């Protein structure tokens, strides 16, 4: 009989702990992030700068120190502040609007 009581107590404590932890988890993603068009435009600038062809710095620690990586990253930063980025955002916004209108 004692083992059944202990088992029941353990189940109740586990369930209440799980419920308490579930309340701390955010239910919806933050709306303060980038739009889909901005993310796609950012990816386009990343690829246009040539960073997509270089090894990821997290996988290869010496690659972020290479001259090739620094040059490509500087080009990526330049593209993000250029009219090309704004044009790409507008292009992807327009494509999304056209898809919605077609439905």
C-alpha positions as CSV (number, residue, x, y, z in Angstrom):
1,X,0.0,0.0,0.0
2,X,2.8,2.4,0.8
3,X,4.4,1.9,-2.7
4,X,1.1,2.8,-4.3
5,X,0.9,6.0,-2.2
6,X,4.5,6.9,-3.1
7,X,3.9,6.3,-6.8
8,X,0.8,8.4,-6.7
9,X,2.7,11.2,-4.9
10,X,5.5,11.0,-7.5
11,X,3.0,11.3,-10.4
12,X,1.3,14.3,-8.8
13,X,4.5,16.1,-8.2
14,X,5.8,15.4,-11.7
15,X,2.6,16.6,-13.3
16,X,2.5,19.8,-11.2
17,X,6.2,20.5,-12.0
18,X,5.5,20.0,-15.7
19,X,2.5,22.3,-15.6
20,X,4.5,25.0,-13.8
21,X,7.3,24.8,-16.4
22,X,4.8,25.0,-19.2
23,X,3.5,28.3,-18.0
24,X,7.0,29.9,-18.4
25,X,7.2,29.0,-22.1
26,X,6.1,31.8,-24.4
27,X,3.0,30.8,-26.4
28,X,3.6,32.9,-29.6
29,X,6.7,34.2,-31.3
30,X,7.5,37.9,-30.9
31,X,6.1,40.2,-33.6
32,X,9.2,42.5,-33.3
33,X,11.2,40.4,-35.8
34,X,11.8,40.9,-39.5
35,X,9.1,40.3,-42.0
36,X,9.3,37.5,-44.5
37,X,10.3,39.9,-47.3
38,X,13.1,41.4,-45.1
39,X,14.5,37.9,-44.3
40,X,14.4,36.9,-48.0
41,X,16.1,40.2,-49.0
42,X,18.7,39.7,-46.3
43,X,19.4,36.2,-47.6
44,X,19.7,37.5,-51.1
45,X,22.3,40.1,-49.9
46,X,24.2,37.4,-48.0
47,X,24.4,35.3,-51.1
48,X,25.2,38.2,-53.4
49,X,28.1,39.2,-51.1
50,X,29.5,35.6,-51.5
51,X,29.2,34.6,-47.8
52,X,27.1,31.6,-48.8
53,X,30.1,30.0,-50.5
54,X,32.5,30.4,-47.5
55,X,32.6,28.0,-44.6
56,X,30.6,29.0,-41.6
57,X,32.8,30.8,-39.0
58,X,31.2,28.7,-36.2
59,X,32.4,25.5,-37.9
60,X,35.8,26.8,-39.0
61,X,37.2,29.2,-36.4
62,X,40.0,30.5,-38.7
63,X,37.6,31.3,-41.6
64,X,36.2,34.4,-39.9
65,X,39.8,35.8,-39.7
66,X,40.6,35.2,-43.3
67,X,40.8,38.2,-45.6
68,X,38.3,36.6,-48.0
69,X,35.7,36.3,-45.2
70,X,36.3,39.8,-44.0
71,X,36.0,41.2,-47.5
72,X,32.7,39.3,-48.2
73,X,31.3,40.4,-44.8
74,X,32.1,44.0,-45.5
75,X,30.3,43.7,-48.9
76,X,27.3,42.1,-47.1
77,X,27.1,45.0,-44.6
78,X,27.4,47.5,-47.5
79,X,24.6,45.7,-49.4
80,X,22.3,45.8,-46.4
81,X,22.6,49.6,-46.2
82,X,22.3,50.0,-50.0
83,X,19.2,50.7,-52.2
84,X,19.6,47.1,-53.5
85,X,18.3,45.8,-50.1
86,X,15.3,48.1,-50.2
87,X,14.6,47.0,-53.7
88,X,14.8,43.4,-52.8
89,X,12.4,43.9,-49.9
90,X,10.0,45.6,-52.2
91,X,10.3,42.8,-54.7
92,X,9.5,40.1,-52.1
93,X,6.7,42.2,-50.7
94,X,5.2,42.6,-54.2
95,X,5.6,38.8,-54.8
96,X,3.7,38.1,-51.6
97,X,0.9,40.5,-52.5
98,X,0.6,39.0,-55.9
99,X,0.3,35.5,-54.4
100,X,-2.4,36.7,-52.0
101,X,-4.3,38.4,-54.8
102,X,-4.2,35.2,-56.9
103,X,-6.0,33.2,-54.2
